[in-house]
Amino acid sequence: MNKTMTNSFDGFESRLKKIDLKRAKMAQGYKGSVNKDGLIVFRPTRRQRGIPLRAVVMLIVGFFVFKGMVMAHTGSAIYAERIAALQSGTLVEQAGAFAMQSDPITVGIAQQLRPFLQ
């Protein structure tokens, strides 16, 4: 074979590898869009890595609302007694008591929810 023939095969092989790579990425999801000239182009979608920040924030907000609902329903005195009972329990109960302890955010939410729960 001559030298130009091997160079053209190398280019062809690299184009085939790029096509195979794009097809493998598109197998995990793709998005179609229309260019300015009307050509429909499909591109692989990017995978999200990790947990989205919005989900973490919603989880934290939901936890504080839950604590506020429990405090509004039971009353702050009974809530404090139950937390004290948990603090003298097992290691898991102590961790729960630490997470459920009263804080300004929980008290504020409880004060806002109290009229709706009585």
C-alpha positions as CSV (number, residue, x, y, z in Angstrom):
1,M,0.0,0.0,0.0
2,N,1.1,3.5,-0.6
3,K,1.4,6.2,2.0
4,T,-1.6,8.2,1.0
5,M,-3.8,5.2,1.3
6,T,-2.8,4.5,4.9
7,N,-3.4,8.2,5.8
8,S,-6.9,8.1,4.4
9,F,-7.7,4.9,6.3
10,D,-6.4,6.5,9.5
11,G,-8.8,9.4,9.0
12,F,-11.6,7.0,8.2
13,E,-10.9,5.0,11.4
14,S,-10.8,8.1,13.6
15,R,-14.2,9.2,12.1
16,L,-15.6,5.8,12.8
17,K,-14.4,5.9,16.4
18,K,-16.0,9.4,16.9
19,I,-19.3,8.1,15.4
20,D,-19.2,5.0,17.7
21,L,-18.5,7.2,20.8
22,K,-21.3,9.6,19.9
23,R,-23.8,6.7,19.4
24,A,-22.7,5.2,22.8
25,K,-23.3,8.6,24.5
26,M,-26.7,9.1,22.7
27,A,-27.8,5.6,23.9
28,Q,-28.0,7.2,27.4
29,G,-30.2,10.0,26.2
30,Y,-30.2,12.7,23.6
31,K,-31.8,16.0,22.7
32,G,-32.8,17.2,19.3
33,S,-32.5,20.8,18.1
34,V,-33.0,22.7,14.9
35,N,-30.2,24.8,13.5
36,K,-30.7,28.2,11.8
37,D,-30.6,26.5,8.4
38,G,-33.3,24.0,9.4
39,L,-31.1,21.0,9.9
40,I,-32.2,18.8,12.8
41,V,-29.2,17.9,15.0
42,F,-29.2,15.4,17.8
43,R,-26.7,15.7,20.6
44,P,-26.2,13.5,23.7
45,T,-27.5,15.0,27.0
46,R,-25.1,15.5,29.8
47,R,-25.5,13.4,32.9
48,Q,-26.0,15.2,36.1
49,R,-23.4,14.3,38.7
50,G,-24.2,14.3,42.4
51,I,-27.3,15.4,44.2
52,P,-29.0,18.5,42.9
53,L,-28.7,21.5,45.2
54,R,-32.4,22.2,44.9
55,A,-33.2,18.7,46.3
56,V,-30.9,19.2,49.3
57,V,-32.5,22.6,50.1
58,M,-36.0,21.2,49.8
59,L,-35.1,18.3,52.1
60,I,-33.7,20.7,54.7
61,V,-36.8,23.0,54.5
62,G,-39.1,20.0,54.7
63,F,-37.3,18.8,57.8
64,F,-37.7,22.2,59.5
65,V,-41.4,22.3,58.6
66,F,-41.8,18.8,60.0
67,K,-40.2,19.8,63.3
68,G,-42.3,22.9,63.4
69,M,-45.5,20.9,62.8
70,V,-44.6,18.5,65.6
71,M,-43.8,21.3,68.0
72,A,-47.0,23.2,67.1
73,H,-49.1,20.1,67.5
74,T,-47.7,18.9,70.9
75,G,-46.8,22.3,72.4
76,S,-43.3,23.5,73.3
77,A,-43.4,22.1,76.9
78,I,-44.3,18.5,75.9
79,Y,-41.9,18.8,72.9
80,A,-39.0,19.7,75.3
81,E,-39.9,16.8,77.6
82,R,-39.9,14.3,74.7
83,I,-36.5,15.6,73.5
84,A,-35.1,15.3,77.0
85,A,-36.4,11.7,77.2
86,L,-34.6,10.9,73.9
87,Q,-31.4,12.4,75.2
88,S,-31.2,9.8,77.9
89,G,-31.7,6.9,75.5
90,T,-29.5,4.9,73.2
91,L,-27.0,6.4,70.8
92,V,-29.6,6.5,68.0
93,E,-32.1,8.2,70.2
94,Q,-29.5,10.7,71.2
95,A,-28.8,11.5,67.6
96,G,-32.5,11.9,67.0
97,A,-32.7,14.3,70.0
98,F,-29.9,16.3,68.6
99,A,-31.6,16.6,65.2
100,M,-35.0,17.4,66.7
101,Q,-33.9,19.9,69.3
102,S,-35.6,23.2,69.4
103,D,-34.1,26.1,67.4
104,P,-35.3,29.6,66.4
105,I,-36.3,28.4,62.9
106,T,-38.5,25.5,64.4
107,V,-40.0,27.8,67.0
108,G,-40.9,30.4,64.3
109,I,-42.5,27.8,62.1
110,A,-44.4,26.3,65.0
111,Q,-45.8,29.8,65.9
112,Q,-46.9,30.3,62.3
113,L,-48.6,26.8,62.2
114,R,-50.2,26.7,65.6
115,P,-53.4,28.5,64.6
116,F,-54.0,26.0,61.8
117,L,-53.4,22.9,63.9
118,Q,-55.7,23.8,66.8
